[in-house]
């Protein structure tokens, strides 16, 4: 079963941190679980895809504001 962001947010190692830090650490834990068994090539492809998605969505948001 795949863990949700809420599962990571309630991780006992980070539960007592301020909310902003909990969110950052929960996201880092989630990414780690997604990539831990990947080969270096698969990790590179994963991060390239995430970066491309970020820039495409950012360009769309910028175009909406103009």
Residue pairs with C-beta under 8 A, 6 or more apart in sequence:
3 30
3 33
5 26
5 27
5 30
8 26
8 27
8 29
8 30
9 22
9 23
9 26
11 25
11 26
11 29
13 25
14 21
14 22
14 25
14 26
14 29
15 22
17 25
34 46
35 42
35 43
35 46
38 46
